[in-house]
Amino acid sequence: MIYVILVLALLAVFHFIYECLVAPSLRDALRYRLFRDRDDLRCCYRRGGQEIGKDIYCLLELRLNNSIAMVAYIDFYLIYKFRKFIKVCDTETLERLMAAQVKIERSTNPYVKKINKAMRRTTVLALLVNTGGWLPFVIFLVPVLVILSWIMDLFIGPLTSLSETEMGTVSRSHRRRLAIP
């Protein structure tokens, strides 16, 4: 039991260091990457050197701005809430979302594809950064809980199959060992 407590304490220290020092720096780096991509998109659109349609430009800029605002909040709960929203949204909203996605994917401009790919990669990295502090707990706690449930079933299972008179005997002998009257 002491090892479990020691490992949990070490994981808590790791989580504290990660969430206080490492993750904010990584989130800022991801935001700066998104700022850079947005500025490159704006420069490219303003120069007019590469043909980017106004609708695709507006969609990409909106996505980049939303990603910049949400980079610290992208986690599995947000994905769950979005999937839940998709299930209950009306067909008009769903068609608009799909049309926007199709416009960006069908664009012949390689720069649009590059910006979209970079934004997706940054969003996935934000998901990893935001869930990275909890990952060691999950990796450690799931096997520990499975082993503890197996041990509990191994020892408590036979106790639950005892009759009431046998349980009384067990509890009396247990009380005697603990010197409880």
Buried (B, 14 or more C-beta within 10 A) or exposed (E): EEEEEEBBEEBEEBBEEBBEEBBEEBBEBBBEBBEEBBEBBBEBBEEEEEEBEEEBBEBBBEBBEEBBEEBBEBBEEEEEEEEEEEEEEEEEEEEEEEEBEEBBEEBEBEBBEEBBEBBEEBBEBBBBBBBBBBEBBEEBBEEEEEEEEEEEEEEEEEEEEEEEEEEEEEEEEEEEEEEEE
